[in-house]
Amino acid sequence: MTVSELSPAVPRERETSLLASVPTGLLIDGKWREASDGGTFDVHDPATGQVLATLASATSEDAIAALDAADRAQASWARTAPRVRAEILRRAFDLVTERAEDFALLMTLEMGKPLAEARGEVTYGAEFLRWFSEETVRDYGRYLTTPEGKNKILVQHKPVGPCLLITPWNFPLAMATRKVAPAVAAGCTMVLKPAKLTPLTAQYFAQTMLDAGLPAGVLNVVSSASASGISGPLLKDSRLRKVSFTGSTPVGKRLMADAAQNVLRTSMELGGNDPFIVFEDADLDAAVEGAMAAKMRNMGEACTAANRFLVHASVAQEFTRKFAAAMGALTTGRGTDPDTKVGPLIDGGARDDVHALVTAAVDAGAVALTGGAPVDGPGYFYQPTVLADVPNGAAILGQEIFGPVAPITTFTTEEEAIKLANASEYGLASYLYSRDFNRLLRVAEQIEFGMVGFNAGVISNAAAPFGGVKHSGLGREGGSEGIAEYTTTQYIGISDPYTA
């Protein structure tokens, strides 16, 4: 593992001018304004620890003002023609694409990912805008005759109403577009609460939506240092009709409990403990390539990141050797450096948590073939790490790592691999490598995960339903299922028109 210098490949003047262009207030009813109490909070660069920007910190009063605006706009927005909503989303796609370098640099600065990866997120995130611009006019209902033939059934989809959208820090653009786009398509108004660690991209995206023609009050943004200060009063307000959250399972459970008081629609994309299974007949070079993609996207700070590597004992030595070599060759540094392949973790606490899991695993008998320690110097960097001989029962196999660490354990039979994969309360993503397609199908049917990759290390796509089972959440984002999360179904019974 090598470490690049923190010398900027992007001129500091470019960073400064971009940061100065990002709105720092709260977006309420189409206007950027200060917090009601004048409060602010700082956003830091995880590569240096330095302050990037200071934003208005929304209060509970501001949250209610945002819901007021969303509630006022809901009726007219719901009646807006689907084609009009679709064209706004398409213009937003075009604008995000035009501003791709700005969005990428913002994400690199506030979240830490390398610029090349940030550009990939812009492409991925923008696609939700294009996808749902196309889905807007295809939200079909149905008209049919009752089975006995006496009456007619009319079914229509209606917007669920004002929504609270809570996004995480790890994908600042894509998680916003993945929620905002289907809400716009369905005709819902929104209050968006970005993560306090990475709100700049969401602020810039909200302005882009206004530039695309989104009416005042449809999207309101309340960045804040206090998540509970925003969600608490909103979840108690009967005007709110849905909450969509991406984040940790413990927080998701608390939000679900609070949402139950008003019987809110909920979409929860929560934690993961994703297995990467390599069978004895796998193409090992392809498996290593897939493992690098599944593990190191976002420095491992992704709910879909491979968390447990289950490798058949007969190929474990060769796979581990190749995987460790690939991980050890990665360059760590500030994401603006073109040589950087691995950026910093989001903050010091995250790095400490990752190192504690690694230390405990090594103490229990695991061997660090590469990495295994924080990187000295400024920022919150951690060495890309491969752990071999990780004993079953080690904490690192039972928890979401959220860092560049790959623990490897072995199995000997297909049944054992399935049992090990399912030995988790989580069920988000999984990855299977084998040349036997029948085996892939058999295993996919038996493992308890919402998403499965066949010989593929990256499976997220705007056209596919993203989501998990068990403690990984409920609901789906993306695909044709994504817009359904923002609609309610209304049935209208019609008397037989032939007897009228």
N, C-alpha and C positions, 0 to 999 in steps of 0.2 A: 504494500500500500504506500502510495506517495502522497505528499501534501503540496498543493500549489500555494503560491504566495497570494496574499489578499490584494495584490495590485489590480487596479480596475482595467478590464478590457473595454468596459463602457465608460466613457468620460464622466467624471463627477458632475460636470455641468449638465450633462444629459439627465442624470439621475435627479439633480436638483430641480431642473425645469419641469420634469414630469411630475415630481411630487408636489410642486407648487400648483399644478393644474388640477389636482384631485380635490373635489369638494370636501370640506372638513366639517360641515354642519350636519344637521338632521334634515332629511327630506320628508316634509309633511305637506300634503295637499299641493304638490307641485313646486314648493318653494324650499330652498335651503335656508335653515335658520339655526340659531344657537340653542343650546339646551336651556330649559326653563330656569334652571338655577345657575347657569353660566359654567357648569362643571365641564371638565375635559379629561382626557386620558391620552397617554403616549403609546405610539406604535414603534416597536424596536426592530432593528435588523438583526436576525439571529446569527448572522455571520460575524458580527462585530459587537453586538450588544448596544450599539448607539441608537439614539432616537431618530426615527425617520420623519415622523409627523405627529402633530397633536390634533385630536379630533374632539368635537363636542360629545359629551357623554350624556345620553338620554336618561331621563328620569321616568318614574312611573307616570307622572303627569304628561310627559311627552308621549309615552306609549299610548295613553288613552286619546291624546290629540291625534295621533296617527290612525288609531282605529276609528275615531270620529270621521276623519277624512275618507277612509276606506268605506265606511258605512254610507256616507253621503253619495259616494261615487258608484256604489254597487248596482243600484237599479238601472241607471242609464248605461253602465258598462255591460251589464247582462243583456240589454236590448241591442247593443251594438252589433251590427251585422258580422257574421263569422269572417267574411272576406276582409272586412276592415281590420279586424283583430289579426288575421293572418298576414296582411300586408305590413302591419306594424312589426310583427315578429320577423318578417323577411327583411325589412329595413334594418332592424336591430342586428340581424345576422351579417348583413353587408357592412354595417358600421364597425362591429366587433372585428370582422375580418380586416377592414381597412386599418383599424387601430391595433392590430395584432402585436406589433412590437412594443407598444405602450403597455398593453395588458401583460405581456410576457415579462417585461422588466419590472413592473409593479409586483407581480407574484414572486419573482426572484428576490426582490428587495425585502418584502415583508414576510415571506414564507421560507425562503432559502434555496428552493430547488434550482438546479442549473438552468440557464436560459434555454437550452435546447429542449429540455423537458417542459419548461413553462410554455414554449411555443406549441408543443404538443397538446398541452391542456387548452390553449386558446382554440385550437382546431376542434378538439373534443367538446369543449364547452359551447362553442358557437354552433355546433351541429344540433344541439337541443333546440336552439332558436329556429333553425331551418326545418328540422323534423316536425316540430309542433306547429310551425306555420302551415305545413302541409296537412297535419292532422286536424287543424281547426275546423275545416269545412267537411270533415268526414266523421263527425261525432254522431253516428247514426242512431235513430230510434227505430220503432217498427210499428206496423199496422197490420192486424191479422184478425181472423175470425175465431171466435171461441170454439172449442172442440164440438159442442153440441149444435153449433151453427146458428144460434139465435141472436148473438150480439157481436160487437166488434171490440177489439182491444187496441188502444193507442198507447204507446210507451214513448216518452220523451225524456231527454237528459237535460237537467237544469244545473246551472252553476251552484255549487254548494254555498257560496257566500264568502264573506271576508275571511281571509286565511292568515295565520301567523306562520311564517317561514323562518326557521332557525338553522343557519348553515354553520359548518365546521371550519376550522382554520386550514386544513390540509389541501383542499382544492378550492381556492378562493373564488375562482370564476365558474368552474363547472358545476359546483354545488348550488350556486345561485341560479345559473341558467336552467339547471335540471328541475328546479322548483318553480321559478318564475314563468318559464315558457309554457308549461301545461296549464298553470293558473290563468295566464293571459288567454290562452287558447280556449279554455272552458268558460271564460267570462267572469272570473273571480277577481276581486280586489285583494290587496295584500299589505301586510306589515312585515317587512324583512328585518330580521335581527342577525347581522353578520357576527362571526366570532371576533372577540375583542383583540385577539392576537394578529388577525389578518383582515381588517375591514377595508383597507384602501381599495382593493380590487372591486369589492362590492359597491363602494361609493362611486367609483369611476363607471362601473357598469350601469348603475341607476341613472346617472346623467346620460349615458348612451341611450338608455331606453326612452328618456325624455326627448333626446335629440331625434329618436326614431318616430316620435309622434304620440307616445303613450300619454293619454289624458291625465290631468292633475288628479291626484287622489287614488289612482289605480294601484300605483306602487309607492309605498312609503317606507323609508329606511330609518331605523333608530339604532345606530351603533351605540354601544354603551359599555362601560366597565362593569356593569352589574347585569348579568343575565336574568337573575330572578326578579330584579326590579322591573324588567320588561315583561317577562312571561307571566309573572304572578298576577298582576291586575288584568292582563288581557284574557287569561284563561278563565277568570271569574266573570267576565263580561259576556252576557248572553248574546250580544251581537256577533261575537266571533263564532265561526262555524266549523273551523278546521285548524289543526296544527300539523305541520310537517317538520320533522326534526331529523337531522343527521348528526350523530355524535355517539357518546359512550352509552352503554347499556344502563348503568346506574342512573344517569340523568334521564334517559328515555323512560325508564320505569316511573320516575317521579313525575315527569310530564304527563304520562298516561294516567296516573292516579289523579292528578289535578284536572286533566281534561275530562275525566269521567263525571265530574260534578255537573258539567253542562252537556254531557253526552256528545262531546265533539267528535267529528271525524278525525282520525289520526293516521298519519303515515310515519313510520319509525324505521329509519335505516341506522342500525346500531352496530355494536362491535362484531368482530370476527376472530376466528382462530382457524385459519384456512390451511387445510392439508395439501401438500404437493406430493403425489404418489408416483413413484417410479417403479414400474414392474420390470421383471427380469428380461423381457423381450423388447424393452424400449430402445429407441435410437438415443444413445447417451449424449451424443453431441447436441442433438435437438433438445434433449431434456435439460442439459446445462444452460443452453441458450434461453429456454423457457423459464428456467429457475431464476436466472438473472433478471429477466423481465418481471416475473411475478414477485420477486423479493425486493428488487431495488428501485422499482417505480416509487418516486417520492421519498427516496431514502428509507423505504420500508414503512413510511408514515401513511399507510393507506389501509382501509378496512378490508380491501381485497388482496392485500399483500400475503404471499405465502408465509405462513407462520410456523408450520411443522413440516419437515421434509421426511417422508416415510419412504425408504428405499429398500428394495429387495436385497437380502443379504448377499446374494451371488454377484451383484453389480455395485454394491455399496462402496467398496474401496475405490473402484475406478471413477464412479460418479463423484465421490467426495473429493478425490484428488483434482479432478478437472474443475469442479465447482470452486474449490478453495483457491486454485490458481487464478481463475477469472475474478473472483472477489478481491484477491490480494493485489491485482493489477490496477484497481480503480484509484483514481486521483481524487482526493478530498480538498475542497476549497470553497471560496465564495462563488456563488452561482454565476456571477458576471464574468468570471474568468473562463475563456473558451476551453481550457484544458480540464476544467472541473467536471467530474462525473458524479460526485457525491457532495451535496451541500450539507449545511448544518442541520441538526435537529431543532425543533421549534423553540426550545428554551432550556435553561439549566435543569429544571425539574424533570423534563422528559429524558434528558441525557442521563441523569442520575438513576432514573427508574430502569432504563435499559441496562446500565452497567450493573445495577443490583441483580438483575435477572441473570446476566452473564456470570457474575461472580458466584452466585449461588449454584449455577449449573456446573461450573468448574470445580467448586468445592465438593459437589456430589459425584464427581468422577468424569465429567465431560472434558474433552481436550480441545483447546482453541488452536485450530490449524492455521488461522490467520486472524489478525486483529485481536479484539478482546479488551480494548481499553479506550478511554477518551483520548482525543487529540489535544496535545498541549497548545496553549496560545489562546487568542481571543475567539469569541464565538462558542457555539455549542456543538462541536463536531465529535463524531464517534467513528472509530475505525470500522470499516466493513469486516464482518466477523463470521467465520464458519466454525461451528462447534460439532465435533464428532463424538460418537459414543455417549450421547446424551441418555441418561437412564430414564426409563418410564417412571412417571411420577414426579419428574423435575418440574418446578414451578414454571419454567420457561416454555414447557409444552402445554401448559394449561391456561396461559394468559396471553392476551394480545400484546406483542412485543412493541410494535410501532417504532421500529428502528432497523438499522442495517445489519441485523443479526439472523443467521440461519442455523437453527439446531437440527441435527440429523440423527434419526434413529432408524432401526431396521425392522423388517418383517420377513416371513418366510412363505406365507400362503395368502391367497386372495382374500380368504375369510378373515385372516388376521388384519390385513390392511384395512378392510371395511370396518372392523371392530375398533381399530385404533383411530381411524378417521372420525367415527361417530362418538368417540369418547370425549365429547366436549358439549358444553351447554350452548355453544354457538353453532350457527349453520348458514354462513353467508356464501363464500366462494370456495371452490375446490378445483384442483388441477390433476389430471390423470395422464400419464404417459405410458403408452403401450402400442405395439403394432397390431394387436388383436382387437378389431372393432367390436366383436361380440363381447369380449371382456369389458371394454369401455362401457358398453350399454348395460351390461349386468351390474357393474359397480355403480354406475350413475343411478340406476333404479334403487339401489340399496343404501347409498349414503345420503345423509340428511342435510342437504345443502340446497339453497335456492338457486345457485348458479354452478355450473360444471364446465370446465374447459377440457376438451379432448386434444391433447398434444398442442396446447396453446397456453402461453403464459399471460396474455392480456385478453380479456373477453368483454370488457365494458364497451357498450356502444349505445348511442342514442336511440337506435331502432329496436333495442332489446329491453325486456323487462328486468330492471335491476332491483334486487332485494333478496332477503334471506328468510330463514325459518328459525324456530326456537328463540333463543335470546338475541338473535341477530335482527329481530324486528318483524314488522308486518307492513303490507302494502308494497307497491312496485312503482319505480320511477323509470321513465323511458318506455319506448314501444307504444303500441296502441293502448296498453294498460295504463300508461302514465296519465293520460287525460281523464280516465275514468275515476282516478283518485280525487279529482276536483269537481265531480258532478254528483248529483243525486238523481235517482230514477223516479219518475212520476208515471203512474198508470192511470189512464182515463178509460172508464167503461162507457161504451156507446150502445144505445139501443139499436136493435136491428133496423137499418135504414129502409128495408123493403116492407116493413109493417107500419111505418110512420104514416 
